[in-house]
């Protein structure tokens, strides 16, 4: 029989998809107020892998990934997703979002996204939120799975997550010392 124990805390990140700078900056400020200090922010990149958000948010979308400074217990992810939904609502007009925020976490073994949509590879976490196994760490790098969103499977995105994994490992080492 195994003995239950809490897993290591994780590094939280978020993806923000947006068109206009003002809602993006406002959402960033609210993220820091509601979630925590942002440690790193990637430069905006054109979001062109899917047209899924265009009907709601328009064309010419950008994406920014942010990494939060503090470590979080994994079981806080559903509450964080609910907070990011509140932030999205705060920047919505006529039920149309101007910012899409997808939180997730980086663990040594994988990258998990929070979602409100269930599917075969998504595990229910509570409060209407599922954990999406997006990348797994194997042979020295994160690797996509057959269901991984194409943009998360791109080499440049995986490189960011690999860098952030190294950051996370350093934080864990410092906590042990």
HELIX and SHEET records of a PDB file:
HELIX    1   1 UNK A   21  UNK A   34  1                                  14    
HELIX    2   2 UNK A   54  UNK A   57  1                                   4    
HELIX    3   3 UNK A   74  UNK A   76  5                                   3    
HELIX    4   4 UNK A   77  UNK A   90  1                                  14    
HELIX    5   5 UNK A  155  UNK A  176  1                                  22    
SHEET    1   A 7 UNK A  38  UNK A  41  0                                        
SHEET    2   A 7 UNK A  62  UNK A  72 -1                                        
SHEET    3   A 7 UNK A  10  UNK A  18 -1                                        
SHEET    4   A 7 UNK A  99  UNK A 106 -1                                        
SHEET    5   A 7 UNK A 110  UNK A 115 -1                                        
SHEET    6   A 7 UNK A 129  UNK A 138 -1                                        
SHEET    7   A 7 UNK A 122  UNK A 126 -1                                        
SHEET    1   B 7 UNK A  38  UNK A  41  0                                        
SHEET    2   B 7 UNK A  62  UNK A  72 -1                                        
SHEET    3   B 7 UNK A  10  UNK A  18 -1                                        
SHEET    4   B 7 UNK A  99  UNK A 106 -1                                        
SHEET    5   B 7 UNK A 110  UNK A 115 -1                                        
SHEET    6   B 7 UNK A 129  UNK A 138 -1                                        
SHEET    7   B 7 UNK A 141  UNK A 144 -1                                        
SHEET    1   C 3 UNK A  38  UNK A  41  0                                        
SHEET    2   C 3 UNK A  62  UNK A  72 -1                                        
SHEET    3   C 3 UNK A  45  UNK A  46 -1                                        
SHEET    1   D 2 UNK A  92  UNK A  93  0                                        
SHEET    2   D 2 UNK A  96  UNK A  97 -1                                        
END                                                                             
